Amino acid sequence: MKKLIGKRAVLYRRVSTKEQKDKGSSLETQQERLHEFCNRNEIEIIKDYSEDYSAKNINRPVFSKLIEFTAMNKNNIDLLLIHKWDRFSRNALQGMTIVDQLKGMNIEVNSSEEWINHEDPNQQIMYMIHMGLPEVDNRQRSYRTKLGTRNKLKQGRWVHSQPKGYVKGRDELDKVLMKPDPKISHLITELFKDYSLGIYSQNQIIKFPKFKPLNLTKSNISRVLNQIVYSGRIRVKAFKNEPEQIVDALHKPLISVEVFEKVQYELGNRKRIKHKPKKQNELLPLRGFLKCNCCESNLTGSGSRSQTGKKHYYYHCNPRKGCKERFNVKTAHSELLKYFEKIKPNKEVLNLFEKILIDKFENSEISNKKLKMNLDTKISTLVSRKDKLLEKYLDELVSDDIYQSKNKELGESIHQLKIEKGQIDTMEKDTVKFVKFGVSVLNNLGLFFKKSSINTQQSLISSIFKGKLVFDGKKYRTPILNKGIDVIYQSINQLDVGLNKNRRLSYDNLPLCTRDGT
């Protein structure tokens, strides 16, 4: 465009951030220069657009309105005028595409400070340079930012947004260092410990009232449980020739490495069948665990209001199937408690069983020590191999691909062996406590069931019985016990027989575990 006098122009000004807009003079400077250019060349200003938004792509609010305006008023616009080309776009391909689109509407895009004669082929090189340099600058900044972030992560300093349980903070050198949130950090610790027990599903945990301040949902609880930063470590992703690595963090951990690894183990072992109803009602704990005595369909439960207005609860079959099986929940619950009392072992036998179990597990500590020593040897061997691999890599004796592949393989093997060792340590620490608790539950099964929450009641039923229970309105059919419970009662019965015979005991051959290790 050679003659500018009398041309009609739309102005576009842009800065990258709101701070530049509010505190800087960039928009004002651009306006001043653009208006001077228009006055000097007698150009009519149709409209003036300005915005504070990144130009890395064309999806900008004000810019989109500008394009829409030019399309609707293309017959009244000759020129889209900008201060410099980097104000228009910092993406060369997208920017030149828009220029070509506007050219098709007979609207020329140009810069008051970096004017290009689009009719001169020799100036196309300068045009491409002006459009390409901002993108190159963006990429350089992005690369430097990525390197800086990566270096800070490798130093153990978390620089991303704080995960739940942490807040912003600074160390004594005034560098970024997140701190535990005094309000909810303890809840994150409890969350990991509860899930590591392996007795609660994620759906159950997010319903616990104590975790309400964490705002847990089905979609975010997995992300929380997978977040390694809670264990005082940071995962640094692979970048170019550098493999992925896990480094010790500078921030205070909320959980131990052992608890974190337990949780990861549980997350990988959640494909288990759970006999539990979809809906829970504290007055109907057996709903989903009962089978019809008449037609063998699954029973449900519901409340029915009497003429006096009082609500009575019943377990019943589906009336749509024509089955009228129905009985009061109080009767079903009372008979279940009687069954628990019936299978309750003799107190003397149960005390003896506890001592035998503890003795058995204490004797197994010797074999556990040997197993741990064997694991330590394997870990040391793999660590040594990993160190030697690094030396060969530094001496350029192995390629990048081979180093990354083998280094990852060795790291995963070491990680798995450490998990196995941690499981043995946990077993040794908690065995006596769990044995005493388990024996206490067996001794007070009915009371424990009666006082527990519905989640615990249903977990207990799933643990004790194999399949559904069948109640005829008066008593339960003899239920089939789960393998682990069945073995425990076999052992207790053998002890009872031994006591009744001659008070002499030999428990070396008691079936204290199943063939599969239950």
Order of alpha helices (4+ residues) and beta strands (2+ residues): beta-alpha-alpha-beta-alpha-beta-alpha-alpha-beta-alpha-beta-beta-alpha-alpha-alpha-beta-beta-alpha-beta-beta-beta-beta-alpha-alpha-alpha-alpha-alpha-beta-alpha
